[in-house]
């Protein structure tokens, strides 16, 4: 062969695709996924077969694991010893498989994730129920193929006298496929199999009357019958598994949580460690100590609580935040007719029943053939006894064995097998060869042959055999169910008081975005004075709150931040707060416009949003109860050229007064604005003139008074009753006298209240002036008010706000 013929010039994509395709086919069919018939992956099947072949069975003594692993590697599975030993160990772990297939002496690992002892230290043998998987394998019931080096043969599947795939489940990941089949209760699975045999058209609802759902070896509570039903119908479904926990009273008026069962596949040591971390880091209040008291009598984890701790609240926290409760996703993929398939419960049972019919049929044929051969020989022996002296004389007169056989066949018409049996008969057998015993054996063989032929002739009798054997296994091996099944997945509600220590604090937010919470002690030490803030900044909100409350921060871009008070930085009153941008990712030009204190989201409360371009939106307050903390969330959809001006928390019935820079005021009832969802944009609130914008939005009553500040430094007090009640989307009423030269423009408008007793105005030069609105009399809408500053000295007013009584707060 020339060099040119030896090498092929092929595109890389084609070569890679072809090679990966072959590799994928191998790991799907021959490594990671179980066979639907016996529920075993190839390595598991080879381990069980090797132990059976070597006589390492449950009625005999234990044998070194290393010997079995060596046999498996040397004869059937040419891979690493660790992968074989790990598969063998898993089949012996009663917290991983519902019915152990391997019995092991020595350390075979633990529920804490400890590894098993090395295979040279442990001993193993097949369990009794594993014997049922291999039963009748010597009766040519399953196909055998050559092993990897053609020195012996191995089975392609085991006879599997019970539905092992459902009983022990399976988990595995291959190329493009994964499987997650939970363990089930042996008795229930056998009942479902028998129901399916009796009624092949039965529905999933029918099957679920006997097979309630998974039954995990570690017990626990399964929630979500609908998820189980979805999995049984389609092969995919989602359930929740939670540990078994009792709340016990202990001396001193304390309580403790006692965990006696944990979810399937959860590492106990990691679970205990995680719970203790939450205690140490004070992420949950009320836990005094976490102890693992597991011993040979069973699993026991104790979570000791502090006095007066909320036991159910702590338990809900642990369910939500640890592996005391986990989600389990069914993905029932198995190899069916050499192909990976996602299968429902009916499909899995049908595939198993078809397999059993084939096994029983092959076994019956094998037994029938053996019985017929023996019957033929017994007939020959009976005939021989009737002419025994002549047969002996004929044999004595023959030259050798072959000649004797030929002579017997020719003279007495024996067949070749009968002649072979006669000449092979040892002389001592003639002493007790009784004609009646042979006739009795012949009758029994006749009866057996008739039975076996009847089984082969009738599907009904064949299925009756399967059912009888399944019931026998059920009676012998079925135990009590370990997992409890509940219909609904319980929604976990966590009381904030469980998570954090309840403490009254003062929360401050500044216009430039500095946020902090301060303890009452730090505030009292300063007498509420010397608040740390930049000279250019001002206080946006000062709130008396509790650490169990929350803060809603709204920005001009229509976003909001849900900030639990306990997660705000704890900073002294005299120190500058932490900038919101260091906690949350905001745009460069995004600013805080409102801080709102929330102790609870009550019904019949609404948020009203008003934008610069006159859009108004009303939404239910409860929509803004977020589960994601300290991240920007959409409060309303704001157009690019627009921005949010004001957010009001209302009961939805009072009037709104919108004021514009151009001097228009529109009063209308909130009920004119219909409720919309969280992300909606809202409706037109006021009909603006060109280049006019909304500068303030107030919730007002008929007898309220409002105070207005203009850019020229004029202020004016007006009665709300001056503004007739109108409807939304109107122009509104004028509230300034229009001047042709240097007209007044509204900077802000406030509702006067006893809570605030001063207004501060700030000019473009940064000069601030304090004003007491109480000293001004009420004006009509058509005046331009009184000047409080000289704009030629201080510059125009660019902002105005109300503040608490103490000027240095």
N, C-alpha and C positions, 0 to 999 in steps of 0.2 A: 504494500500500500504506500502510495507516495504521500509527501507532506501535504500536498494540495487536497488530497482526499481525506486526510485526517482532520483538517481544520475546516470549520464552516464559518462563513462571513454572515453573521445575523445581526439584526438591529437589537440594541440593548433592551429596549422596551419589550420586545418579543421574548427574549431570553428570560428577563426578570419576571415577566407575567407568567410564562410557562412554569418556571421553577417555583414561584410563590404559589401558583395554583396547585401544584403537586404537593407542596408542603402543607398548604391549607387543608387539602383533602385528607392528608394523613392525620393531622392533629384533630380535625373534626371527627373523623371516623375511628381513629385508633388511639386517642389519647384523652381528650378533655370531656367528652360527652358520654353519658350512659346509654346503654342499649335499652330500648323500651321494654324488651321481653324479660330480662333478668335484673334490670336496674343497675348494672355494673359497668364501670369503665374497664378497658382492657387490663390495666395493671391490677385492679381488684380481682378480676376474674382469674387471672394467672396466679395470684397469691392463693386464692381459695382452691384452685385446681391442683396446684403444686402440693399443698398441704394434704389434700384428699389423696392424691396419687401416692404420696409418701407414707400414707397411713397415719398422719398427724391429726387424728380425729378426736371428737369429744369423749369417747369412751376409753381412750388410751391416755397415757401420761403426757405431760408437757414436754416440749422440745425447744432447744435454744433457738431464739429468733434468727440468729445469724445463719443457722443451717438452712432455714426456710428461705431467707433472703438470697443465700447463695444458690439454692436450687432454682429459684425464680429467675435470677439473673443468668445463670448458666444454661437453663433449658428453654425459657420462654420470653424473657423481657430484657433484652440487651441494653440496659440503661444504668444509671448510677444507683448504688446501693441505698443512698439516702432517700431517694424518691420512692423506692419500693418499701423501705422500712417505715417511712412516714405514712404511706397509704395503709400499711398493715396496722400501724399504731392507731390511726383514725378509726379503723373498723373495730377496735377494741375499746374505744372511749365511750362510756355510757352517757356522757353529756353531749356527744356529737351525733351518735346514731341511736335511733329509737330501740332497735333490737340488735345487740352486738353480734357480729359475725365471727369475731376472733376473741378467744379468752386469753388473757395475758397475765403472767405472774411477774411481779416486779413493778418498777416505776414506769407507768405508761402515760406520763404527763399529768396535767391538772387543769381545772377550769380557770386557774389563774394564768394560764398560758405557759406554764413551765414545760420544757421539752421532756420527752421520755428519756429514760436511761439508754445508754448505747446498747445496740442489739446483742452484744456479747454478754450482757448481764441479764437480759429479759428472756422469758420463756413463753411459748404460745402454743395454742392448739385451736382447731376449729370449734366453734360453739355448736350446741345441739341444733339451733335453728339454721345455721349455715349448712349443716348436713342435709336439710330439706332443700336447699338450693341445688345441691349436687346429687341428690337421690336419683337413682336409675340412670346415671350418666354412662354406666358400663353396658347398658342395654341398647346401645346404638340409637339413643333418643335424639342426640344433637350431632350436628356436623362437626367433624374434626378436620383440621388442616395441618400441614407440615409446620413445624416451628421454624425459627429464623435460619437455622443451619441444617434443616432437613434430617435431623438425627432422631426426632420423635414427633409426636402430634399433640395438638392442643385443641380444646373446644372453641368454636366461634361464639357460643352462647351456652349458658348453663340451663338445665331443665327447669329450675326455679319453681318449686312446688307451691309458692305463695307470691303475691305481687310485690316484690322487693322494692321496685322503684318508688312506689307510693309509701311503703312502710318505712323505709330508711331515708327516702329523699335523695337529693344529689345537688352538688354545686360545682360549677366549673366554667372556665373561660377558654374559648378557642378562637380561631380566626373568623371574625364576623358573626360569631354566635356565642351566647353564654347561656347557662342554665341555672335555675334556682327553683328546685322542687323541695318543698318542706316535708319532713317526716309525718306519718299518719299513724293512727291506731290500728294495729294488726286485725283486731276483731271487726272493726268498722269496715276496713278495706275488703276483708273477705266477705262480709255481708253484702257490700256493694257489688262485688264480683258475682256473687250468686244471684243477686237481683238482676244484674245485666245478662247473665246466662239465661235466666228464666224469662226475662222480658227484654229482648234486644232493642226495643223501641222506647224504653223508659227514658224519662227526661232528667235533666240535672236536678230539678225540684224533687223528683222521686228519689234519686240517688242520695240527695242531701238529707233525706229522712233517716238514713242509716249512717252515712259518712258525714259527720257534723262539720269537719274541717280539719286542719293540721293538728297534730298532737306532738308537741316538742318534748324531747327527752328531759329538758330542764324545766318543764311545766310552764308556769306563767299564765297570764290572761290574754286571750286573743280578742281584739275588738274589730268589728267590721264584717258582718255576714255578707253584705253586698260585695265587698272585695273578694271574699272567698268564692261567691257565686260567679263573679266575673272571671276569676281564674279557672274555675271548673268548666265554664262555658267556652272561653276563648284561649286559655293558657296564660293570660296575664291578669294580675289583680294586685291590690294593695291592702295590707292589713297593718294593724298596730299590735305590737306585743309589749306588755308591761309586766314587771315582776310582781310577785305576791308580797304584799306588805301589810302588816298588822300594826295598829296603833295601840300600845300598851301603856297602862298607868303604872308608874313606879313611885316609890316613897318620896315624900317631900312635895307632893302635888305636881310632880313633873310627869312628862310623857316621853315615850321613846318609840321610834319606828323600827320594827323588826322585819327584815327582808329575809324570806326563806326560799324564794325562787327568783331567778333572774332571767331576762329574755335569752332566747336561743342565740348562740355564737357570741355572746358578750363575755369579755374577759373580766372576771370578778375583781382581780387585783387592780386593774385600771379603773373600774367603776368605783371601788372604795377610795382610791387615790384621788379621783376627780371630785368626789363628794367632800373629802377632807380639804382639798384645795379651796373649794367654795367656802368652807367654814373658815379656813385660815385667812383668805383674802377678804372676808366679810362681805362677799357678794350675796349672801343670804343670812339674814338675822335669825337667831333662834337655835342654831346647832351648837351644842356644847362639845360633843365628841363623836367621832365615827370609829367603830371597832369592828374588826372581822373576827367573829367568834366561831367560824366554821371548824368542825371537828369530824370525827368518824361517824357521828350520829346524823350529820347532815349540814347543809349550807345555812349559815346564819350571820347576817350583817346587822349590827345595831347602830342606829343613829340616835344618840341621846340628845334630847332637847333641853333648852334652858327653861326655867320656870316661866309659866304664862306664855310660852311660845305657841304659835298657831300651828298645830301638828298637820292638819290637812293642807294648810298653805305651804308649809315647808315641803310636804310630800308632792304637791303639785309642781313646785319649783324643780324638785329632783326629777320628776317625770319629764318636764319640759327641757331641762338643760343637761341631763346625764343620760347614760344608756340604760337607766332603769326603765325607760320606755323607748322602743325603737320601731322604725317602720320596716316592714318586710314586704318585698315585691316578688310575687310569683313570676317566674318566666319558665314555663314548663316545656323545655326543649329537650328532645331525646332522639336517638338514632332509630328510625323506623324504616325498614327495608333499605338499609345502607344510606339513608338520607336524613339530615337533621330536620326535624319538624317541630313546630310549636303546636302542642296538643292540649285539648281539654280533657276533663276527667273521663268522658265517655270514650274518647279515642284511645286513651291509655289503657282502660279496662278492656276494650275490644282487642287491642293488639296483644294484651296478655292472654286473653281467652283463646285467641287464634293460636298462640304459641302453645298453650296447654293442650288444645285439641291435637295439635301435631305431635306433641310429646307423648300423650297417652296413646295415640294411634300407633306411633312407632314402637312404643314399649309393648303394646298389645301384640303387634305383629311379631316382635322378637320373642315374647313369651309363647305365642301360639306355635311359632316355628320350633322352638325348643321342646314344647309339649308334644307336638306331632312326632318329632324325631324320637323322643323317649317312648312314646306310645308304640311306635313301630318296633323298637328294640324289645320292649316288654312283651309284645305279641310273639316275637321270635324266641324269647326265653321260655314262654309258656309252652310253645310248640316243642321246644327242645326237651323240656322236662317230660313230656309225654313219650318221647323216643330217646331217652337219655342214653341207654346202653348202646343203641345203634350209632348215635352221634359220637360217643366215646370211641367205639370200635373204628369208626370212619377216620377220626382224628389220629388214632394210633397207627392206622395203616397209611397215613400220608407222609410224604417226604419231609415237608417243612410247613411253616405257617401259611404261606401263600397257597401251597398245594392243598392244605386242609380246607382253606376258605373256598377254593374252587370246587373241591369235592362236595362240601356241604351244600353249596349253591346248586350243583348239578343233581345230586342225589335227593336232597330233601326240599329243594326249591326255596332255600333261604335267600334273602337279598344280601347284597354286599355289606351294608351296615349291620344286619343281623348276624351274618357269618363272622364279621370282625368282633362283635360283642361276645359271641360264643367262644371263639378261639382265645380271646383275651381274658376269659373268665378264669380266675384262679381256682385251683382245686378245692381249697378250704371253703369256698363259697357254696360248693355243692352240699356241704353239711347242713346248712340252714336255709337253702333255697327252697322256700315253701311255695307250692303252687297257689295256695290261697292268698298269700301276701302279694304275689304278682298279680293275681286277679283283682285284688282290692286296689292296688296301685293303678291297674288298667282302668278300673271304673272311675277312680278319682281323676285320672288324666282325661277320660272321655267327658266327664262333667266340666273340667277346666277348659277343654278345647271348645265345648259347646258355648260356655260363658264368653270366652275370648272372641269367638266367631260372632256371637250376638252383639258384642260391643262394637266390633268393626262394621257390622251390618246396620247398626242403628245409631244415629247421632244423639238421640235422646238418652240411650244407655251410656254412650261415651261421655256426655255432659254430666250424667248422674254420677259417674266415677269421679270426675273432676270435683264436683260439689262435695261428694263424700270425703275425699281426701283433704279438701280445703277446710271442711268442718272439723276434721280430725286435728289438723294443725292449729286451728282456732282454739279448740278445746285444750290443747296441750300448751300453747305458748301465749295466748292472749292474757293481758293483765289489765289493771284499771287505767282509765284515761288520766293523763297528767295535766293537760292544758284545759283551762276553762274558756268557753267561747261566749262572748257578749255581742249583742246585735249591733249597737252603734259605737262609733269611735267617739269617745268623750272629748269634748272641747275643754282644754285646760285653761282655766282663768287663774291668773296669779295676782294675789293681793299685793300691791306695792309695799305695804307695811311689812310683809314677810321678807322682802328683798333688802330693805334698807332700814336703818335706824331712824325712827321718826324724830325730827328735830326742827324747831322753828328757826328760820333764818331770814335774812334780808337779801333780796336779789336786786341788783342794779344793772341797768343797761344804758349805755350812753349813745348819743346820736352817731358818734364816729365808730361805734361797734365794739366797745369794751364791755365785757360781761363778767360778773362774778357773783358768788354768794358769800355772805358774811355771817358769822355766828352772832347771836344776840350779845354774847360776852364782848366780842371785839367792837361791836357797835356801841355798847354801853360804855366801854373804856374810853371812847372818844366823845361821849355825849352826843353822838350823831353829827359831830363837827369834823372838819378837816378831811372831807371826802376827797380821795385821790382822783384827779381828772386833769386832762390837758387843758390849758387856758382856752384853746379854741373850741373845746368840746362842751357839751351840755348833757344833762341827765334826760334820758328818754323815758325811763320808768324806774320807780323805786317801789318794790313790792314786798309786803310781809307774806312770806310763803312757808311751806313745810317741805322737808326733803322728799316727801311722798307725792308732792304736786309736780306740775309740769309748766313749762314756759313755751309759748308760741311766739316765734320771732318772724315778722313779715318783712319782705324786702320790696323795693320799688319795682323790681322786675316781675312781681307776681308770684314769687316763691315763698315758702315758709319753712321754718326749721322747728321740729318738735324736740325740745330739750328738757329731759327730766331734770328737776332741780338738783337731785343728788349727783348728777353727772356734770354739773357746772363746776368750774374751778373754785375751790374754797380758799378765798383770799381775804386778808385783813382789810378793814374799812379804810385804813390810811394808805393802802397800797393800790396801785393801778390794776385794773382787771385784765383779763386775758382777751385778746382780740378775737372776734368771732371767726375771722379768716383762718386762725390757727386751729380751729376746731372743725370748721366746715369749709368746703371748697365753693367759693362764690366768684362771680365775675368781678373784674377790676372796678367797674363803675357801678356795682350793685351795693346799695346802702340799706340799712335798717330804717324802717319808718314806723314800726309799731311793735311793742312787746306786750303780750297778753298773758295774764296769770290764769292757770286752769287747775282747780282742785278736783273737778269732775265734769264730764261731758253730759250735761243734762238734756232731757228732751225738751222740745219747744223752745230751743235757743238757736239763733241764726247768726251767721256772719254776713255782714254787708260790705262789699268791696266797691270803692269808687275810684275811677281812674282820672288822670289829667284831662283826657279827651271826653269826659262826661259819661263814660259807660258805668252802669251799676249792675251788680250781681248779688243775688241772695242765695245762700246755700245753708243746709243744716249744719250746725256746729259739730255734731257727732262725726261727720265725714272727715274731720281733720284730726281725729284720734289715730295717730300713726303708730305702727309697730316698729318702724325704722327710725332710730334716734340719730340726732346730730348729723343730718344730711339734708341737702336742699330737696324739697318736694314741691310739686306744683300746687299753688293755691287757686290761681285762676289763669286763664290764657290771656296774656297781655300782648297786643300788637307791637311791632318793632318801634314805631314812633311814639307809642303811648307809654305811660307808667302808672303804677299804683300810687294813689295819694293818701287814702285813708281806709282803715278797716274798723268796723264797728261790731261789737257783740250786742245783740238786741233780742227782744222777745217777739219781734216781728210785727208789732202793731203801731208803734209810735210814728211820728212824722220825721222826715229827713229835710234838712235845709242845706242845699248845695250852693256854694258861693263861688263866683268866678273872679279872675283878676280884673276883668273889664267892669266889674261893679254890678253884676246881676245876681239876684238871689231867687232860688226856686224852692218852694216848700210843697212837698207832696207826701202822701202816706206810703209807708213801706209795702202795704198790701198790693200796691200797683205793680210791684216787682215780683214776678213769679219765681218759684223755687227752681234751681237748676243744679246739676252735678258739680263735682269738685273741679273738673278741668274745663268747664264751659267758660265762655267769654262774658256773658251777661247781655244786658239790653241798654238802649240809650236812656240816660237819666235826665240830661238837660240838653237843650238845643243851643249849641254855642255859636257865637258870631265868629267870623274868620279871625284867626290868630288869638282867640280867647281860650283860656284854660281854667279848669276847676282848681281852686286853691284850698278849699276846705269843705268838709262834709260833716254835719252835726246831727245828732239825734235830739230833737227838741219837743217841748210841750207848749201849749198855748200861752201859758203865763211866764215862760222863760225870757231871759234877756241875753242878748248877744253883744259881743265887743269886737270891733273891727279895727285893724291896723293897716295903714296904706304905706306905699313906698316913700312917700314924701314926709313921713313922720307924723301923720294925723291919725287920731283915734276917735272912735265914735261908739256910743252905747245905744242900742235899739231894742225895742220890744219885738218878740217873735210875732205877736199879733198883727204887726205892721205888714207881714207877708201873708196874703190870703192863701188859703189852702188850694192848691192847683192839682194838676196831674203831671206825671213824668213826661219827659221829652218836649217840654215847653221852654220858651226863652227865659221866663222868670221876670221878676220885677227889679227895676233899677234901685240901687241903694247908695248911689253917689250922684252929686250934681256934676254933669259933664262939663269939663273946661276945655276950651279950644287949645289953650297954651299950657303945657306941662300938666296934663290931666292926672288925677289920682288913679293909682292901680292898687287893688287889694292884695296885701301880702298874706294875711290870715284872718280868720274869724273864729271866736271862741264862745262857747256857752258859759255864762258866769255861774259859779257854784261856790259853796262855802269851803269845799275841799281845796281849791286853789284861790289864793287871795292876791296874786300879783301876776302881771304880764311883763315879760322881758322882750325888748326889741333889740336887734343887732344890726348895725349898719355895715356897709361894704368895707369900711375901714376897721371893722372888728370892735367898734365901740358899743357897749351894752348899756341900756337904760332901763331901769325898773319903773313900772307904772302900777298904780293901785286903781283898778277900775271903779272901786266903790266911791271915789272922789268925783266921778263924772256923772252928769245928769243925762237922762234919756233924750235922744234927738230923733227927728223924723228921718225917713229914708232919703230925703232930697238934700240934706246938708252934707258938707264934707268934713264935719267934725272939728276937733281942736288939735292944733299942732302941739306936740310934746317935745320935739327936737327941732333944731335948725339944720336942714339938710345941707346947707352950704358949709357948715362946720363939720358935721359928722359924716356926711355922705348919705346916699339913699339907704333906706331900710331894706334888707334882703331876707330877713327871717324874723319871726316872732313866735313866742311860745308861752304857755302858762307854766307856772312853777309853784311848788309848795311854799308855805310861809317862810321857812328859814332860808335866807338868801345864800348861805354857804352849803346847802345840801345839794 
